[in-house]
């Protein structure tokens, strides 16, 4: 069993999604995948620079290809996904 908890946060580049991403990133033993339509958003770049456990992934609710690519990235990076918010 892994000691890390892996999160996928939707809408992670602003508002509540960004707030959740920032709070979870500061916790020990967490990996946060920041799901957003714009993974190059400056807010996420800044957060990932501060917390190397943050990974931005392209996630678009209506785009199956984007979502499958995000899940593939999570699988490749951590091999698990524990919580989706």
N, CA, C and O atoms as a Tinker XYZ file with bonds, in Angstrom:
   340  protein
     1  N      0.842000   -1.193000    0.000000    73     2
     2  CA     0.000000    0.000000    0.000000    64     1     3
     3  C      0.881000    1.248000    0.000000    63     2     4     5
     4  O      1.842000    1.343000    0.763000    81     3
     5  N      0.549000    2.178000   -0.843000    73     3     6
     6  CA     1.311000    3.412000   -0.955000    64     5     7
     7  C      1.016000    4.347000    0.209000    63     6     8     9
     8  O     -0.109000    4.408000    0.704000    81     7
     9  N      2.038000    5.071000    0.637000    73     7    10
    10  CA     1.852000    6.061000    1.692000    64     9    11
    11  C      1.384000    7.398000    1.135000    63    10    12    13
    12  O      0.955000    8.272000    1.888000    81    11
    13  N      1.464000    7.558000   -0.174000    73    11    14
    14  CA     1.037000    8.807000   -0.795000    64    13    15
    15  C     -0.426000    8.727000   -1.194000    63    14    16    17
    16  O     -0.942000    7.664000   -1.541000    81    15
    17  N     -1.082000    9.880000   -1.136000    73    15    18
    18  CA    -2.451000   10.001000   -1.628000    64    17    19
    19  C     -2.382000   10.834000   -2.902000    63    18    20    21
    20  O     -1.809000   11.923000   -2.917000    81    19
    21  N     -2.972000   10.307000   -3.966000    73    19    22
    22  CA    -2.928000   10.968000   -5.267000    64    21    23
    23  C     -4.297000   11.568000   -5.568000    63    22    24    25
    24  O     -5.313000   10.873000   -5.565000    81    23
    25  N     -4.300000   12.874000   -5.828000    73    23    26
    26  CA    -5.526000   13.625000   -6.102000    64    25    27
    27  C     -5.550000   14.083000   -7.550000    63    26    28    29
    28  O     -4.507000   14.372000   -8.138000    81    27
    29  N     -6.741000   14.147000   -8.118000    73    27    30
    30  CA    -6.984000   14.832000   -9.388000    64    29    31
    31  C     -8.010000   15.912000   -9.099000    63    30    32    33
    32  O     -9.143000   15.619000   -8.719000    81    31
    33  N     -7.610000   17.160000   -9.280000    73    31    34
    34  CA    -8.483000   18.302000   -9.023000    64    33    35
    35  C     -8.915000   18.886000  -10.364000    63    34    36    37
    36  O     -8.074000   19.203000  -11.204000    81    35
    37  N    -10.217000   19.027000  -10.564000    73    35    38
    38  CA   -10.718000   19.623000  -11.803000    64    37    39
    39  C    -10.812000   21.140000  -11.643000    63    38    40    41
    40  O    -10.995000   21.641000  -10.534000    81    39
    41  N    -10.690000   21.855000  -12.733000    73    39    42
    42  CA   -10.763000   23.323000  -12.683000    64    41    43
    43  C     -9.676000   23.907000  -11.811000    63    42    44    45
    44  O     -9.920000   24.841000  -11.047000    81    43
    45  N     -8.466000   23.359000  -11.923000    73    43    46
    46  CA    -7.412000   23.649000  -10.956000    64    45    47
    47  C     -6.632000   24.932000  -11.193000    63    46    48    49
    48  O     -5.783000   25.282000  -10.373000    81    47
    49  N     -6.883000   25.639000  -12.271000    73    47    50
    50  CA    -6.068000   26.833000  -12.516000    64    49    51
    51  C     -6.656000   28.119000  -11.940000    63    50    52    53
    52  O     -6.032000   29.177000  -12.030000    81    51
    53  N     -7.870000   28.038000  -11.339000    73    51    54
    54  CA    -8.441000   29.257000  -10.737000    64    53    55
    55  C     -9.537000   28.880000   -9.747000    63    54    56    57
    56  O     -9.988000   27.735000   -9.702000    81    55
    57  N     -9.949000   29.848000   -8.967000    73    55    58
    58  CA   -11.076000   29.678000   -8.055000    64    57    59
    59  C    -10.891000   28.573000   -7.030000    63    58    60    61
    60  O     -9.792000   28.350000   -6.523000    81    59
    61  N    -11.987000   27.885000   -6.736000    73    59    62
    62  CA   -11.978000   26.831000   -5.722000    64    61    63
    63  C    -11.018000   25.711000   -6.113000    63    62    64    65
    64  O    -10.309000   25.178000   -5.260000    81    63
    65  N    -10.989000   25.352000   -7.388000    73    63    66
    66  CA   -10.081000   24.295000   -7.841000    64    65    67
    67  C     -8.632000   24.640000   -7.559000    63    66    68    69
    68  O     -7.863000   23.786000   -7.117000    81    67
    69  N     -8.252000   25.887000   -7.812000    73    67    70
    70  CA    -6.883000   26.307000   -7.526000    64    69    71
    71  C     -6.624000   26.304000   -6.028000    63    70    72    73
    72  O     -5.563000   25.871000   -5.578000    81    71
    73  N     -7.590000   26.784000   -5.256000    73    71    74
    74  CA    -7.438000   26.792000   -3.800000    64    73    75
    75  C     -7.235000   25.392000   -3.241000    63    74    76    77
    76  O     -6.361000   25.177000   -2.401000    81    75
    77  N     -8.038000   24.439000   -3.704000    73    75    78
    78  CA    -7.877000   23.046000   -3.268000    64    77    79
    79  C     -6.513000   22.501000   -3.670000    63    78    80    81
    80  O     -5.856000   21.815000   -2.887000    81    79
    81  N     -6.094000   22.804000   -4.877000    73    79    82
    82  CA    -4.795000   22.337000   -5.351000    64    81    83
    83  C     -3.678000   22.872000   -4.465000    63    82    84    85
    84  O     -2.776000   22.124000   -4.088000    81    83
    85  N     -3.729000   24.151000   -4.132000    73    83    86
    86  CA    -2.691000   24.761000   -3.297000    64    85    87
    87  C     -2.672000   24.166000   -1.893000    63    86    88    89
    88  O     -1.600000   23.892000   -1.354000    81    87
    89  N     -3.839000   23.965000   -1.300000    73    87    90
    90  CA    -3.908000   23.395000    0.055000    64    89    91
    91  C     -3.375000   21.965000    0.062000    63    90    92    93
    92  O     -2.581000   21.598000    0.928000    81    91
    93  N     -3.810000   21.165000   -0.897000    73    91    94
    94  CA    -3.374000   19.766000   -0.941000    64    93    95
    95  C     -1.893000   19.647000   -1.278000    63    94    96    97
    96  O     -1.215000   18.756000   -0.765000    81    95
    97  N     -1.386000   20.522000   -2.124000    73    95    98
    98  CA     0.029000   20.484000   -2.496000    64    97    99
    99  C      0.934000   20.708000   -1.295000    63    98   100   101
   100  O      2.041000   20.171000   -1.243000    81    99
   101  N      0.476000   21.491000   -0.336000    73    99   102
   102  CA     1.279000   21.799000    0.846000    64   101   103
   103  C      1.306000   20.654000    1.856000    63   102   104   105
   104  O      2.122000   20.659000    2.778000    81   103
   105  N      0.431000   19.690000    1.689000    73   103   106
   106  CA     0.395000   18.550000    2.614000    64   105   107
   107  C      1.525000   17.572000    2.294000    63   106   108   109
   108  O      1.904000   17.405000    1.135000    81   107
   109  N      2.054000   16.934000    3.330000    73   107   110
   110  CA     3.061000   15.899000    3.069000    64   109   111
   111  C      2.400000   14.656000    2.466000    63   110   112   113
   112  O      1.206000   14.420000    2.656000    81   111
   113  N      3.169000   13.893000    1.762000    73   111   114
   114  CA     2.722000   12.610000    1.201000    64   113   115
   115  C      1.523000   12.736000    0.274000    63   114   116   117
   116  O      0.638000   11.880000    0.282000    81   115
   117  N      1.488000   13.790000   -0.521000    73   115   118
   118  CA     0.426000   13.935000   -1.517000    64   117   119
   119  C      1.040000   14.189000   -2.888000    63   118   120   121
   120  O      2.124000   14.758000   -3.012000    81   119
   121  N      0.330000   13.760000   -3.889000    73   119   122
   122  CA     0.637000   14.115000   -5.271000    64   121   123
   123  C     -0.655000   14.695000   -5.821000    63   122   124   125
   124  O     -1.720000   14.092000   -5.691000    81   123
   125  N     -0.557000   15.867000   -6.436000    73   123   126
   126  CA    -1.749000   16.539000   -6.937000    64   125   127
   127  C     -1.632000   16.715000   -8.446000    63   126   128   129
   128  O     -0.692000   17.337000   -8.942000    81   127
   129  N     -2.598000   16.160000   -9.164000    73   127   130
   130  CA    -2.712000   16.395000  -10.591000    64   129   131
   131  C     -3.751000   17.491000  -10.772000    63   130   132   133
   132  O     -4.919000   17.333000  -10.417000    81   131
   133  N     -3.297000   18.600000  -11.330000    73   131   134
   134  CA    -4.136000   19.778000  -11.507000    64   133   135
   135  C     -4.772000   19.712000  -12.889000    63   134   136   137
   136  O     -4.131000   20.022000  -13.893000    81   135
   137  N     -6.028000   19.309000  -12.930000    73   135   138
   138  CA    -6.746000   19.187000  -14.189000    64   137   139
   139  C     -7.268000   20.537000  -14.653000    63   138   140   141
   140  O     -7.960000   21.233000  -13.910000    81   139
   141  N     -6.933000   20.903000  -15.885000    73   139   142
   142  CA    -7.301000   22.210000  -16.412000    64   141   143
   143  C     -7.322000   22.181000  -17.935000    63   142   144   145
   144  O     -6.660000   21.350000  -18.557000    81   143
   145  N     -8.081000   23.085000  -18.525000    73   143   146
   146  CA    -8.047000   23.216000  -19.987000    64   145   147
   147  C     -6.731000   23.822000  -20.454000    63   146   148   149
   148  O     -6.339000   23.648000  -21.608000    81   147
   149  N     -6.041000   24.539000  -19.552000    73   147   150
   150  CA    -4.783000   25.200000  -19.902000    64   149   151
   151  C     -3.680000   24.785000  -18.929000    63   150   152   153
   152  O     -3.424000   25.492000  -17.954000    81   151
   153  N     -3.020000   23.646000  -19.180000    73   151   154
   154  CA    -1.983000   23.199000  -18.255000    64   153   155
   155  C     -0.762000   24.119000  -18.210000    63   154   156   157
   156  O      0.085000   23.971000  -17.329000    81   155
   157  N     -0.661000   25.059000  -19.140000    73   155   158
   158  CA     0.448000   26.013000  -19.134000    64   157   159
   159  C      0.095000   27.296000  -18.381000    63   158   160   161
   160  O      0.849000   28.268000  -18.445000    81   159
   161  N     -1.026000   27.319000  -17.674000    73   159   162
   162  CA    -1.447000   28.512000  -16.929000    64   161   163
   163  C     -0.359000   28.929000  -15.938000    63   162   164   165
   164  O      0.217000   28.091000  -15.245000    81   163
   165  N     -0.088000   30.222000  -15.881000    73   163   166
   166  CA     0.977000   30.729000  -15.015000    64   165   167
   167  C      0.730000   30.384000  -13.549000    63   166   168   169
   168  O      1.676000   30.086000  -12.819000    81   167
   169  N     -0.517000   30.419000  -13.111000    73   167   170
   170  CA    -0.814000   30.098000  -11.707000    64   169   171
   171  C     -0.358000   28.683000  -11.365000    63   170   172   173
   172  O      0.155000   28.448000  -10.271000    81   171
   173  N     -0.538000   27.743000  -12.283000    73   171   174
   174  CA    -0.111000   26.362000  -12.039000    64   173   175
   175  C      1.397000   26.205000  -12.163000    63   174   176   177
   176  O      2.001000   25.426000  -11.427000    81   175
   177  N      2.006000   26.935000  -13.082000    73   175   178
   178  CA     3.469000   26.906000  -13.189000    64   177   179
   179  C      4.102000   27.386000  -11.887000    63   178   180   181
   180  O      5.057000   26.787000  -11.393000    81   179
   181  N      3.560000   28.476000  -11.337000    73   179   182
   182  CA     4.090000   29.015000  -10.086000    64   181   183
   183  C      3.910000   28.027000   -8.940000    63   182   184   185
   184  O      4.813000   27.846000   -8.123000    81   183
   185  N      2.750000   27.394000   -8.883000    73   183   186
   186  CA     2.477000   26.427000   -7.818000    64   185   187
   187  C      3.388000   25.206000   -7.949000    63   186   188   189
   188  O      3.911000   24.718000   -6.948000    81   187
   189  N      3.582000   24.712000   -9.166000    73   187   190
   190  CA     4.453000   23.553000   -9.388000    64   189   191
   191  C      5.912000   23.880000   -9.076000    63   190   192   193
   192  O      6.666000   23.003000   -8.654000    81   191
   193  N      6.316000   25.138000   -9.281000    73   191   194
   194  CA     7.679000   25.539000   -8.932000    64   193   195
   195  C      7.883000   25.491000   -7.419000    63   194   196   197
   196  O      8.967000   25.156000   -6.943000    81   195
   197  N      6.849000   25.822000   -6.680000    73   195   198
   198  CA     6.919000   25.805000   -5.215000    64   197   199
   199  C      6.746000   24.396000   -4.662000    63   198   200   201
   200  O      7.386000   24.029000   -3.677000    81   199
   201  N      5.888000   23.615000   -5.291000    73   199   202
   202  CA     5.577000   22.254000   -4.836000    64   201   203
   203  C      5.795000   21.277000   -5.995000    63   202   204   205
   204  O      4.958000   21.192000   -6.893000    81   203
   205  N      6.902000   20.547000   -5.984000    73   203   206
   206  CA     7.173000   19.626000   -7.094000    64   205   207
   207  C      6.214000   18.438000   -7.177000    63   206   208   209
   208  O      6.282000   17.652000   -8.122000    81   207
   209  N      5.332000   18.305000   -6.205000    73   207   210
   210  CA     4.331000   17.232000   -6.220000    64   209   211
   211  C      3.074000   17.631000   -6.992000    63   210   212   213
   212  O      2.097000   16.883000   -7.005000    81   211
   213  N      3.087000   18.793000   -7.631000    73   211   214
   214  CA     1.960000   19.261000   -8.446000    64   213   215
   215  C      2.279000   19.020000   -9.921000    63   214   216   217
   216  O      3.346000   19.396000  -10.408000    81   215
   217  N      1.348000   18.394000  -10.614000    73   215   218
   218  CA     1.493000   18.098000  -12.039000    64   217   219
   219  C      0.247000   18.597000  -12.763000    63   218   220   221
   220  O     -0.863000   18.150000  -12.472000    81   219
   221  N      0.426000   19.514000  -13.695000    73   219   222
   222  CA    -0.712000   20.009000  -14.479000    64   221   223
   223  C     -0.994000   19.039000  -15.623000    63   222   224   225
   224  O     -0.081000   18.612000  -16.330000    81   223
   225  N     -2.269000   18.699000  -15.794000    73   223   226
   226  CA    -2.686000   17.832000  -16.901000    64   225   227
   227  C     -3.871000   18.473000  -17.603000    63   226   228   229
   228  O     -4.716000   19.108000  -16.972000    81   227
   229  N     -3.921000   18.298000  -18.915000    73   227   230
   230  CA    -5.051000   18.843000  -19.670000    64   229   231
   231  C     -6.273000   17.977000  -19.410000    63   230   232   233
   232  O     -6.245000   16.765000  -19.620000    81   231
   233  N     -7.342000   18.608000  -18.954000    73   231   234
   234  CA    -8.572000   17.899000  -18.615000    64   233   235
   235  C     -9.737000   18.759000  -19.082000    63   234   236   237
   236  O     -9.918000   19.882000  -18.612000    81   235
   237  N    -10.520000   18.228000  -20.005000    73   235   238
   238  CA   -11.669000   18.942000  -20.547000    64   237   239
   239  C    -12.867000   18.027000  -20.412000    63   238   240   241
   240  O    -12.874000   16.935000  -20.980000    81   239
   241  N    -13.875000   18.444000  -19.675000    73   239   242
   242  CA   -14.981000   17.550000  -19.321000    64   241   243
   243  C    -15.623000   16.862000  -20.513000    63   242   244   245
   244  O    -16.025000   15.704000  -20.394000    81   243
   245  N    -15.736000   17.516000  -21.641000    73   243   246
   246  CA   -16.408000   16.915000  -22.788000    64   245   247
   247  C    -15.479000   16.287000  -23.811000    63   246   248   249
   248  O    -15.931000   15.871000  -24.878000    81   247
   249  N    -14.193000   16.210000  -23.510000    73   247   250
   250  CA   -13.225000   15.724000  -24.491000    64   249   251
   251  C    -12.617000   14.405000  -24.032000    63   250   252   253
   252  O    -11.717000   14.382000  -23.192000    81   251
   253  N    -13.114000   13.317000  -24.589000    73   251   254
   254  CA   -12.681000   11.978000  -24.180000    64   253   255
   255  C    -11.172000   11.792000  -24.356000    63   254   256   257
   256  O    -10.519000   11.209000  -23.489000    81   255
   257  N    -10.617000   12.275000  -25.452000    73   255   258
   258  CA    -9.183000   12.110000  -25.712000    64   257   259
   259  C     -8.340000   12.822000  -24.655000    63   258   260   261
   260  O     -7.364000   12.258000  -24.162000    81   259
   261  N     -8.711000   14.063000  -24.301000    73   259   262
   262  CA    -7.993000   14.793000  -23.245000    64   261   263
   263  C     -8.049000   14.023000  -21.934000    63   262   264   265
   264  O     -7.039000   13.873000  -21.247000    81   263
   265  N     -9.220000   13.544000  -21.599000    73   263   266
   266  CA    -9.404000   12.860000  -20.321000    64   265   267
   267  C     -8.632000   11.546000  -20.275000    63   266   268   269
   268  O     -8.037000   11.212000  -19.250000    81   267
   269  N     -8.636000   10.800000  -21.372000    73   267   270
   270  CA    -7.868000    9.554000  -21.417000    64   269   271
   271  C     -6.373000    9.837000  -21.319000    63   270   272   273
   272  O     -5.643000    9.083000  -20.675000    81   271
   273  N     -5.910000   10.911000  -21.950000    73   271   274
   274  CA    -4.497000   11.288000  -21.870000    64   273   275
   275  C     -4.123000   11.683000  -20.443000    63   274   276   277
   276  O     -3.035000   11.349000  -19.973000    81   275
   277  N     -5.013000   12.391000  -19.752000    73   275   278
   278  CA    -4.748000   12.774000  -18.363000    64   277   279
   279  C     -4.628000   11.537000  -17.480000    63   278   280   281
   280  O     -3.717000   11.447000  -16.657000    81   279
   281  N     -5.539000   10.588000  -17.645000    73   279   282
   282  CA    -5.491000    9.363000  -16.844000    64   281   283
   283  C     -4.229000    8.565000  -17.167000    63   282   284   285
   284  O     -3.614000    7.996000  -16.265000    81   283
   285  N     -3.838000    8.517000  -18.432000    73   283   286
   286  CA    -2.606000    7.823000  -18.812000    64   285   287
   287  C     -1.391000    8.467000  -18.149000    63   286   288   289
   288  O     -0.485000    7.765000  -17.699000    81   287
   289  N     -1.367000    9.800000  -18.085000    73   287   290
   290  CA    -0.261000   10.515000  -17.434000    64   289   291
   291  C     -0.223000   10.202000  -15.939000    63   290   292   293
   292  O      0.849000    9.980000  -15.376000    81   291
   293  N     -1.377000   10.185000  -15.306000    73   291   294
   294  CA    -1.444000    9.850000  -13.878000    64   293   295
   295  C     -0.950000    8.425000  -13.658000    63   294   296   297
   296  O     -0.165000    8.172000  -12.744000    81   295
   297  N     -1.405000    7.499000  -14.488000    73   295   298
   298  CA    -0.997000    6.093000  -14.373000    64   297   299
   299  C      0.511000    5.954000  -14.542000    63   298   300   301
   300  O      1.162000    5.230000  -13.788000    81   299
   301  N      1.064000    6.650000  -15.533000    73   299   302
   302  CA     2.501000    6.582000  -15.799000    64   301   303
   303  C      3.311000    7.175000  -14.647000    63   302   304   305
   304  O      4.356000    6.639000  -14.278000    81   303
   305  N      2.833000    8.271000  -14.087000    73   303   306
   306  CA     3.583000    8.987000  -13.059000    64   305   307
   307  C      3.492000    8.330000  -11.694000    63   306   308   309
   308  O      4.499000    8.205000  -10.996000    81   307
   309  N      2.291000    7.908000  -11.303000    73   307   310
   310  CA     2.112000    7.403000   -9.934000    64   309   311
   311  C      1.581000    5.979000   -9.856000    63   310   312   313
   312  O      1.778000    5.298000   -8.849000    81   311
   313  N      0.912000    5.524000  -10.905000    73   311   314
   314  CA     0.334000    4.188000  -10.879000    64   313   315
   315  C     -0.918000    4.065000  -10.035000    63   314   316   317
   316  O     -1.406000    2.960000   -9.801000    81   315
   317  N     -1.439000    5.186000   -9.579000    73   315   318
   318  CA    -2.646000    5.152000   -8.749000    64   317   319
   319  C     -3.365000    6.490000   -8.818000    63   318   320   321
   320  O     -2.776000    7.509000   -9.177000    81   319
   321  N     -4.632000    6.471000   -8.472000    73   319   322
   322  CA    -5.443000    7.675000   -8.316000    64   321   323
   323  C     -6.415000    7.393000   -7.188000    63   322   324   325
   324  O     -7.228000    6.473000   -7.280000    81   323
   325  N     -6.338000    8.177000   -6.127000    73   323   326
   326  CA    -7.133000    7.914000   -4.932000    64   325   327
   327  C     -8.376000    8.786000   -4.812000    63   326   328   329
   328  O     -9.424000    8.310000   -4.374000    81   327
   329  N     -8.272000   10.060000   -5.197000    73   327   330
   330  CA    -9.371000   10.999000   -4.976000    64   329   331
   331  C     -9.521000   11.904000   -6.193000    63   330   332   333
   332  O     -8.536000   12.418000   -6.723000    81   331
   333  N    -10.769000   12.095000   -6.632000    73   331   334
   334  CA   -11.068000   13.056000   -7.700000    64   333   335
   335  C    -11.992000   14.120000   -7.122000    63   334   336   337
   336  O    -13.042000   13.808000   -6.559000    81   335
   337  N    -11.592000   15.373000   -7.267000    73   335   338
   338  CA   -12.410000   16.495000   -6.787000    64   337   339
   339  C    -12.641000   17.465000   -7.925000    63   338   340
   340  O    -13.306000   18.484000   -7.742000    81   339
